[in-house]
Structures are given as C-alpha cells and as structure tokens.
Amino acid sequence: MPRGLTYIVVGVVVGASLTGASHGALKAMAFSGTNGVPLFAEVFDKVRANYAEKPDDQKLVRGAIDGMLASLDPHSTYFDQKALQDFQTSMKGEEFGGLGLEVMMEDGLVKVVSPIDETPAARAGLMTGDKITKIDDTPVKGLTLKEAVDKMRGPAKSNVRLLIQRSADKDPKEYTITREIIHVQSVRSHIESGDIGYVRITQFNQEAYDGLRRAFDHFRSDPGEAKLKGYILDLRNNPGGLLNQAVEITNAFVDGGAIVTTRGRNAEQQQSYSARPGVNLAQGKPLVVLINGGSASASEIVSGALQDLKRATLIGTRSFGKGSVQTILPLAEEGALKLTTARYYTPSGRSIQAKGIEPDIVVLENIPDDLKGKVSSLGEASLLGHLKNGVEEEKGSDAYVPPDRAKDTQLQAAVSLLHGATVESLKTAPAPKVTVQ
C-alpha cells in the first residue's frame, strides 16, 4: 500500500490484528516526552524482566495497541499486513474463500453485522445480531477478531461449524456451513412489479457506483424510460463502506446540493462534498429508499442526504446511527491504522451519531414468532465506548428482511407508494403497523 494512500471509510466493516513495534522503538518512545509513554515503557520493561514466564514481546505490544485503540471507540483498530490486504480485498469486491459475513467483536464474541446476500452464511440462515460463540471446536472467547475471522475463512468446499447464540433465553444452535469463493457483488437489481427499478446495495465497496450505473442502463432498455414509475433503493442491512461511493451514489439521484460534510479536530478533516451537475442517472423519477436497524454509516449518508434534499421518501425503521468517519492511515511496517478522524453531518447539519435516521414512513415487518426479539440491531448507542452525541441518543430497531419478497411489507409499501398510494392510505393499511414521521 503506497504510503500516501488513504481510504475514507464510513461503515462497520471490521477485522483486525496487531503486530508491531520493536522493544527498541518502545525505548525510543520513552524519551519523546509524550505524556504517559515513559510509564508505558517502564511497565513494559518490568513485565519483560519479572513475569513468571518469559513473555512474548510481540504479544505484549499487540495487547497494548489493542487496548489503546479500544479505549477510543469501537471503530478504531489496527491492520497488520494480512488484515489490510483482507480489507482491501473486501473494498475492491475481489474474491476470497469464506462464508459471506460482515462481523464485529462485542462482549468478547463475534457478532454478525450482516450476512451478505447469496452467500453460504445467508443461505444457512444466519442473521443480523447473531453471536458466534464457537468456531469448530474453538471457543470465540479469548480470540481476537482477526483470529476468529481467519478461522472462518478457508478453502472453498471445506466445512466450518459455527455455534450461534440468537437469544439469551434460547440454547445455542450449531450450523455447519460449506465455504465458497466469495465475490462481494455489492449491487443487485431487477424490475419490480413490471415498472419499478429496484436496486439493492449490500456494501459500498469500489464496485458500488459502477454496479448502480449498469442497473440504470438495464432499466432504460427494460422496461424503458417511459414505462418506469420510479425507483426503490434498498439499503437495509448495508453496513457501509467507502465515503466516495456514498457521495457518487447520492449524486446519481440529484443534480446539485450538499451531500455530506465531515468535521474533525484538524483543518484537513473539515470537508464538504456536493453533487456535481450532469451525473444524475434517475432523471427526477420518484424514489423510495428502504432502511432498517442494519443500515449503517455510508447507508445513512445516502439516505440522510436524499431525505434532507427532499429527493426521496424513506420507508422502514430507524437506522443504526454510526455517524463517524474512519481513515486508513498507512504505517511504515506495511500495516495501517483504521482510525476515527471525524464525524459526518447531513446537508441540514444533522449528526446521526448514536441517533440514526428516522424514516419518513415507519413500516414494521411481520416477524415470524420464532424470531421475535432476536432480529433487532441495538445500534451505535449500545456499543461500548461509542462517541457520544448529547442526551438524544436512540437505540437501534428491527433489522429483519423477509426472504420472500411477497411477504416483505416494507418493499410492498414502497411499491404501493410508487404506484400512487397516498401516505394516508398506507397509514390505514391493516398490516404491518405504519406511522408517519
């Protein structure tokens, strides 16, 4: 990775391990005059000299870095060279052998942020909010996130057993899943109800905007511009990704106006991103955006901007509430820091950090009885160490999307709206519960 290259990340894409500084580097830090560093070096030396067994220097350093970044917020972490390569592979949409899961660490367990559509994990029935407690015969407690991810990845056609805790009052369930070569196809599209262009974006990787553009090319030929009633942009359970992709995708629906601003401690972190004229692919046709408790960060930038610009009607449930920006900062030894460097704000100046985006029309899915209470995202506000946002923080919301489109009440509400239904008629629909913000 070139030293000057950075990614600006707005998502809960995670995965990390720690390698690092030599003892000599730590000794050099001790004379830098930085507050606390001499104390750290002294503790490090005393541990090395006096611990009951000879400690592993690299393990000590890894633990120290891990603890330092964990003390900041849930989204700052360290990438060693392999973790950085894995991250770049994910953001480029390249192939790897695995299950198709976006995961994060929570309470010492691996938590599913979102299964990726049409992957082994999704087909096996894993869901947002599931906690992985054991991988094959290895308990997850005590593993780093990278160690857990490495155990889940492997050669295609090989099996891995995951013990899943879906609810605190239910026994864990074991899933045996066959790994496949995963290609993160971030955009899927089809014609809905004969005259609506439906686009689902599962992740804002480097292929997202190009995928959206190809979808629009298809819509213009089938069913054709004249027949299209409008578009549905489905961002449910999308954990985020790259900031530039969020900006470009928003620009695909608007001709002008601010999209997002970022504000950090330093001048270079104060940035404003606006739509460029001539990029709009949707040509002003009506737009509905679907969001839920699994829609995070880059998804919230897009939905918040389109809502503020009065360009779209948002349907679903409150989004995740991740309003911070991470920058990938290269390090001399080929690794990198994924560091929270700023907060972002919608065009109207709203911070969604630990609050989320409220849809214009709240539509609750009909959740099967055996999944009730088990498919909610607790949101950013529930994460230990999250950046605070005053007293108005909100927890998450439902993150369930029915596998059968015919039973997807949020999707059906969007179709009805684009076919001419009024907001009032949606409010009086017998099911599901619908409210208007």
C-alpha positions, 0 to 999 in steps of 0.5 A, a space after each residue: 500500500 503506497 504510503 500516501 494512500 488513504 481510504 475514507 471509510 464510513 461503515 462497520 466493516 471490521 477485522 483486525 490484528 496487531 503486530 508491531 513495534 520493536 522493544 527498541 522503538 518502545 525505548 525510543 518512545 520513552 524519551 519523546 516526552 509524550 505524556 504517559 509513554 515513559 510509564 508505558 515503557 517502564 511497565 513494559 520493561 518490568 513485565 519483560 524482566 519479572 513475569 513468571 514466564 518469559 513473555 512474548 514481546 510481540 504479544 505484549 505490544 499487540 495487547 497494548 495497541 489493542 487496548 489503546 485503540 479500544 479505549 477510543 471507540 469501537 471503530 478504531 483498530 489496527 491492520 497488520 499486513 494480512 488484515 489490510 490486504 483482507 480489507 482491501 480485498 473486501 473494498 475492491 469486491 475481489 474474491 476470497 474463500 469464506 462464508 459471506 459475513 460482515 462481523 464485529 467483536 462485542 462482549 468478547 464474541 463475534 457478532 454478525 453485522 450482516 450476512 451478505 446476500 447469496 452467500 453460504 452464511 445467508 443461505 444457512 440462515 444466519 442473521 443480523 445480531 447473531 453471536 458466534 460463540 464457537 468456531 469448530 471446536 474453538 471457543 470465540 472467547 479469548 480470540 481476537 477478531 482477526 483470529 476468529 475471522 481467519 478461522 472462518 475463512 478457508 478453502 472453498 468446499 471445506 466445512 466450518 461449524 459455527 455455534 450461534 447464540 440468537 437469544 439469551 433465553 434460547 440454547 445455542 444452535 450449531 450450523 455447519 456451513 460449506 465455504 465458497 469463493 466469495 465475490 462481494 457483488 455489492 449491487 443487485 437489481 431487477 424490475 419490480 412489479 413490471 415498472 419499478 427499478 429496484 436496486 439493492 446495495 449490500 456494501 459500498 465497496 469500489 464496485 458500488 457506483 459502477 454496479 448502480 450505473 449498469 442497473 440504470 442502463 438495464 432499466 432504460 432498455 427494460 422496461 424503458 424510460 417511459 414505462 418506469 414509475 420510479 425507483 426503490 433503493 434498498 439499503 437495509 442491512 448495508 453496513 457501509 463502506 467507502 465515503 466516495 461511493 456514498 457521495 457518487 451514489 447520492 449524486 446519481 439521484 440529484 443534480 446539485 446540493 450538499 451531500 455530506 460534510 465531515 468535521 474533525 479536530 484538524 483543518 484537513 478533516 473539515 470537508 464538504 462534498 456536493 453533487 456535481 451537475 450532469 451525473 444524475 442517472 434517475 432523471 427526477 423519477 420518484 424514489 423510495 429508499 428502504 432502511 432498517 436497524 442494519 443500515 449503517 454509516 455510508 447507508 445513512 449518508 445516502 439516505 440522510 442526504 436524499 431525505 434532507 434534499 427532499 429527493 426521496 421518501 424513506 420507508 422502514 425503521 430507524 437506522 443504526 446511527 454510526 455517524 463517524 468517519 474512519 481513515 486508513 492511515 498507512 504505517 511504515 511496517 506495511 500495516 495501517 491504522 483504521 482510525 476515527 478522524 471525524 464525524 459526518 453531518 447531513 446537508 441540514 447539519 444533522 449528526 446521526 451519531 448514536 441517533 440514526 435516521 428516522 424514516 419518513 414512513 415507519 413500516 414494521 415487518 411481520 416477524 415470524 414468532 420464532 424470531 421475535 426479539 432476536 432480529 433487532 440491531 441495538 445500534 451505535 448507542 449500545 456499543 461500548 465506548 461509542 462517541 457520544 452525541 448529547 442526551 438524544 441518543 436512540 437505540 437501534 430497531 428491527 433489522 429483519 428482511 423477509 426472504 420472500 419478497 411477497 411477504 416483505 411489507 416494507 418493499 410492498 409499501 414502497 411499491 404501493 407508494 410508487 404506484 400512487 398510494 397516498 401516505 394516508 392510505 398506507 397509514 390505514 393499511 391493516 398490516 404491518 403497523 405504519 406511522 408517519 414521521 
